[in-house]
């Protein structure tokens, strides 16, 4: 399971629960870039090394999160059912 959502701190968060790995990381937009808080956790790094060795999964998740966070008002409508 991979889920992207707005957490209780109003941050964009990704929860990965896949192949025995269970971790979360957040996208914090800053100027022209972003910081991915939690991307240096042991579980994240092990997932990156053993499961996502070509970087495709996590890179794509970070790209999607960055694009969502780049929308000025994403916090207002993200996660609302339509």
N, CA, C and O of each residue as an XYZ file, in Angstrom:
328
protein
N       0.838     -1.169      0.000
C       0.000      0.000      0.000
C       0.887      1.237      0.000
O       1.854      1.329      0.756
N       0.545      2.159     -0.841
C       1.197      3.472     -0.867
C       0.086      4.506     -0.834
O      -0.830      4.483     -1.656
N       0.180      5.415      0.130
C      -0.882      6.403      0.313
C      -0.257      7.778      0.522
O       0.664      7.928      1.325
N      -0.752      8.776     -0.195
C      -0.324     10.166     -0.032
C      -1.507     10.945      0.521
O      -2.610     10.873     -0.021
N      -1.284     11.688      1.597
C      -2.377     12.387      2.274
C      -1.842     13.578      3.070
O      -0.635     13.724      3.266
N      -2.766     14.421      3.520
C      -2.421     15.544      4.399
C      -2.484     15.024      5.835
O      -3.533     14.552      6.274
N      -1.375     15.105      6.569
C      -1.359     14.593      7.944
C      -1.919     15.617      8.934
O      -2.328     16.714      8.552
N      -1.928     15.238     10.201
C      -2.526     16.092     11.239
C      -1.753     17.395     11.450
O      -2.281     18.328     12.055
N      -0.496     17.476     10.953
C       0.300     18.699     11.057
C       0.206     19.559      9.800
O       0.990     20.490      9.616
N      -0.763     19.241      8.934
C      -0.972     19.972      7.682
C       0.202     19.816      6.715
O       0.465     20.701      5.901
N       0.906     18.681      6.810
C       2.013     18.390      5.905
C       1.566     17.317      4.917
O       0.694     16.503      5.222
N       2.165     17.325      3.747
C       1.899     16.289      2.762
C       2.752     15.078      3.133
O       3.979     15.168      3.185
N       2.101     13.956      3.389
C       2.795     12.776      3.891
C       2.554     11.580      2.984
O       1.480     11.442      2.397
N       3.545     10.727      2.874
C       3.430      9.480      2.122
C       3.678      8.327      3.084
O       4.670      8.311      3.813
N       2.763      7.363      3.077
C       2.897      6.159      3.899
C       3.121      4.988      2.954
O       2.281      4.697      2.103
N       4.255      4.321      3.107
C       4.592      3.152      2.297
C       4.554      1.931      3.204
O       5.266      1.873      4.207
N       3.726      0.963      2.852
C       3.652     -0.311      3.559
C       3.695     -1.381      2.480
O       2.667     -1.772      1.928
N       4.915     -1.852      2.187
C       5.121     -2.721      1.034
C       6.298     -3.658      1.280
O       7.349     -3.232      1.759
N       6.118     -4.925      0.953
C       7.180     -5.937      1.007
C       7.851     -6.005      2.376
O       9.063     -6.202      2.468
N       7.065     -5.843      3.437
C       7.606     -5.912      4.794
C       8.168     -4.606      5.323
O       8.621     -4.556      6.466
N       8.151     -3.564      4.538
C       8.627     -2.241      4.963
C       7.420     -1.367      5.266
O       6.410     -1.420      4.564
N       7.530     -0.565      6.313
C       6.433      0.308      6.735
C       7.047      1.611      7.237
O       7.608      1.659      8.332
N       6.939      2.662      6.435
C       7.538      3.940      6.816
C       6.732      5.087      6.218
O       5.920      4.900      5.312
N       6.983      6.284      6.757
C       6.324      7.502      6.289
C       7.392      8.568      6.056
O       8.435      8.579      6.710
N       7.108      9.463      5.109
C       7.957     10.636      4.930
C       7.093     11.792      4.450
O       6.030     11.576      3.868
N       7.545     13.015      4.691
C       6.783     14.212      4.378
C       7.524     15.054      3.346
O       8.752     15.037      3.269
N       6.747     15.789      2.557
C       7.292     16.738      1.579
C       7.069     18.140      2.125
O       5.931     18.566      2.323
N       8.158     18.849      2.367
C       8.094     20.222      2.856
C       8.640     21.124      1.750
O       9.837     21.107      1.466
N       7.765     21.906      1.132
C       8.146     22.798      0.027
C       8.901     23.983      0.593
O       8.481     24.580      1.584
N      10.028     24.327     -0.042
C      10.812     25.481      0.393
C      11.402     26.183     -0.821
O      12.306     25.661     -1.473
N      10.894     27.348     -1.114
C      11.373     28.110     -2.264
C      11.174     27.359     -3.566
O      10.044     27.053     -3.945
N      12.260     27.064     -4.247
C      12.159     26.382     -5.543
C      12.358     24.875     -5.434
O      12.381     24.182     -6.452
N      12.503     24.360     -4.219
C      12.723     22.926     -4.029
C      11.861     22.369     -2.922
O      10.851     22.959     -2.539
N      12.272     21.232     -2.417
C      11.530     20.594     -1.334
C      12.482     19.736     -0.504
O      13.500     19.244     -0.991
N      12.115     19.578      0.756
C      12.814     18.681      1.656
C      11.888     17.513      1.928
O      10.689     17.701      2.134
N      12.438     16.310      1.929
C      11.639     15.124      2.209
C      12.033     14.598      3.575
O      12.956     13.796      3.718
N      11.299     15.079      4.585
C      11.561     14.736      5.975
C      11.217     13.259      6.195
O      10.119     12.812      5.864
N      12.151     12.524      6.746
C      11.942     11.100      6.974
C      12.648     10.241      5.948
O      12.682      9.017      6.078
N      13.222     10.878      4.914
C      13.876     10.110      3.857
C      15.248      9.586      4.274
O      15.913      8.900      3.498
N      15.670      9.904      5.487
C      16.924      9.353      5.994
C      16.689      8.329      7.104
O      17.625      7.934      7.799
N      15.431      7.898      7.267
C      15.133      6.880      8.274
C      15.687      5.529      7.825
O      15.889      5.302      6.632
N      15.925      4.651      8.764
C      16.480      3.331      8.465
C      15.590      2.561      7.500
O      16.082      1.990      6.527
N      14.277      2.541      7.761
C      13.357      1.794      6.889
C      13.350      2.361      5.472
O      13.361      1.603      4.502
N      13.332      3.674      5.346
C      13.353      4.313      4.018
C      14.617      3.908      3.271
O      14.552      3.499      2.112
N      15.758      4.020      3.927
C      17.035      3.722      3.282
C      17.157      2.244      2.921
O      17.703      1.908      1.870
N      16.651      1.354      3.786
C      16.672     -0.076      3.465
C      15.755     -0.379      2.280
O      16.119     -1.157      1.399
N      14.574      0.228      2.256
C      13.656      0.059      1.127
C      14.327      0.526     -0.160
O      14.250     -0.137     -1.194
N      14.980      1.668     -0.079
C      15.669      2.233     -1.240
C      16.774      1.286     -1.724
O      16.961      1.123     -2.930
N      17.496      0.670     -0.808
C      18.608     -0.207     -1.165
C      18.167     -1.573     -1.676
O      18.706     -2.074     -2.662
N      17.184     -2.177     -1.002
C      16.833     -3.562     -1.295
C      15.641     -3.738     -2.234
O      15.591     -4.717     -2.978
N      14.700     -2.830     -2.217
C      13.492     -2.963     -3.040
C      13.546     -2.031     -4.246
O      13.273     -2.446     -5.373
N      13.897     -0.779     -4.006
C      13.865      0.262     -5.042
C      15.288      0.583     -5.514
O      15.683      1.748     -5.552
N      16.040     -0.434     -5.866
C      17.453     -0.227     -6.182
C      17.694      0.640     -7.419
O      18.783      1.193     -7.574
N      16.707      0.768     -8.295
C      16.860      1.666     -9.446
C      16.289      3.059     -9.180
O      16.374      3.939    -10.037
N      15.705      3.264     -7.985
C      15.198      4.577     -7.587
C      13.865      4.965     -8.195
O      13.389      6.079     -7.979
N      13.263      4.080     -8.940
C      12.045      4.439     -9.666
C      10.851      4.710     -8.757
O      10.133      5.685     -8.976
N      10.619      3.891     -7.760
C       9.438      4.039     -6.896
C       9.511      5.325     -6.079
O       8.610      6.160     -6.151
N      10.575      5.485     -5.308
C      10.672      6.650     -4.418
C      10.844      7.951     -5.191
O      10.305      8.982     -4.787
N      11.586      7.921     -6.295
C      11.728      9.135     -7.100
C      10.373      9.591     -7.642
O      10.059     10.781     -7.616
N       9.581      8.650     -8.127
C       8.255      9.001     -8.647
C       7.337      9.506     -7.542
O       6.587     10.459     -7.755
N       7.383      8.884     -6.362
C       6.573      9.364     -5.245
C       6.973     10.786     -4.866
O       6.108     11.632     -4.637
N       8.269     11.055     -4.799
C       8.731     12.397     -4.458
C       8.311     13.409     -5.530
O       7.933     14.534     -5.202
N       8.374     13.020     -6.792
C       7.937     13.920     -7.864
C       6.454     14.272     -7.720
O       6.074     15.438     -7.824
N       5.624     13.258     -7.480
C       4.182     13.495     -7.316
C       3.939     14.408     -6.120
O       3.159     15.357     -6.205
N       4.610     14.118     -5.001
C       4.419     14.942     -3.804
C       4.875     16.375     -4.037
O       4.220     17.316     -3.590
N       5.986     16.546     -4.729
C       6.483     17.894     -5.027
C       5.469     18.668     -5.869
O       5.213     19.844     -5.609
N       4.898     18.018     -6.867
C       3.915     18.699     -7.727
C       2.651     19.067     -6.944
O       2.084     20.139     -7.155
N       2.215     18.197     -6.057
C       1.048     18.519     -5.221
C       1.372     19.711     -4.321
O       0.586     20.653     -4.221
N       2.537     19.664     -3.667
C       2.928     20.730     -2.734
C       3.196     22.048     -3.450
O       3.172     23.106     -2.821
N       3.448     22.003     -4.748
C       3.719     23.222     -5.511
C       2.459     24.034     -5.803
O       2.547     25.210     -6.156
N       1.299     23.419     -5.660
C       0.036     24.135     -5.855
C      -0.208     24.968     -4.597
O      -0.260     24.432     -3.491
N      -0.354     26.262     -4.770
C      -0.425     27.182     -3.629
C      -1.474     26.802     -2.594
O      -1.215     26.932     -1.398
N      -2.635     26.343     -3.004
C      -3.722     26.082     -2.056
C      -3.984     24.583     -1.873
O      -5.119     24.194     -1.599
N      -2.971     23.742     -2.016
C      -3.199     22.297     -1.942
C      -3.802     21.875     -0.610
O      -4.584     20.926     -0.566
N      -3.454     22.562      0.481
C      -3.947     22.171      1.812
C      -5.465     22.339      1.945
O      -6.110     21.631      2.719
N      -6.022     23.275      1.188
C      -7.451     23.568      1.308
C      -8.329     22.462      0.736
O      -9.399     22.183      1.277
N      -7.897     21.835     -0.340
C      -8.787     20.882     -0.997
C      -8.230     19.471     -1.092
O      -8.934     18.574     -1.556
N      -7.002     19.245     -0.672
C      -6.409     17.918     -0.807
C      -7.120     16.917      0.099
O      -7.295     17.156      1.294
N      -7.515     15.818     -0.476
C      -8.169     14.771      0.292
C      -9.671     14.889      0.371
O     -10.330     14.002      0.914
N     -10.236     15.975     -0.166
C     -11.688     16.113     -0.156
C     -12.288     15.160     -1.170
O     -11.747     14.979     -2.262
N     -13.394     14.558     -0.811
C     -14.079     13.689     -1.756
C     -14.883     14.542     -2.713
O     -15.451     15.567     -2.336
N     -14.918     14.103     -3.946
C     -15.633     14.866     -4.978
C     -16.795     14.078     -5.458
O     -17.533     14.536     -6.330
